[in-house]
Amino acid sequence: MVVTTLLLLLLSPESVIDNATLAVALVVSIVLLVVVERRATDPMIPMRVLTLPGYTISVLLIMCSQLLMFAVLVYLPLQMQWQQA
């Protein structure tokens, strides 16, 4: 959830936080996720699954579609309100 939020903030043109700060926070969050998942006895995301090419491509495509859906659900109504005002 944190990684997705940081990625959306990084891609947003209206973000008040500096892009370099968001990029660093995103990388740190991803590294922490990997470290915690590798140390866990029963991880939520087994790292050996990411070595399968079909799984990795599917996860990346799902992430892109979810980012697009979130952007449309949040930014499209705002954009339409700004256009009518």
Secondary structure, DSSP 8 states (H G I E B T S, - for coil): -HHHHHHHHHH-TT--S-HHHHHHHHHHHHHHHHHHHHH-SS-SS-GGGGGSHHHHHHHHHHHHHHHHHHHHHHHHHHHHHHHH-
